[in-house]
């Protein structure tokens, strides 16, 4: 990921166990994962890091890696299955970092 936020492309490539990945595809997948995470939490990764002494919490990074794996494996327009477990797992990981507001 650019700007030293979240997992690096090298970490994502290692997580996905890829031999010859396209750096641009990894960057796109990572950017999409971070965007999803920030939307769910209501915070940017930068804000989360500022609250955590400049470090990204391991569970947030894990959510990014899980989403990157999911997005990479399901990158075609059609997939045979929809992973509800992935959606629930990522949501549970991020729940503790979610921004709540009173209306």
Secondary structure, DSSP 8 states (H G I E B T S, - for coil): -GGG-SS-HHHHHHHHT-SS--HHHHHHHHHHHHHHHHHHHTS-HHHHHHHTTT---HHHHHHHHHHHHHHHHT-SS--S---HHHHHHHHHHHHTT------
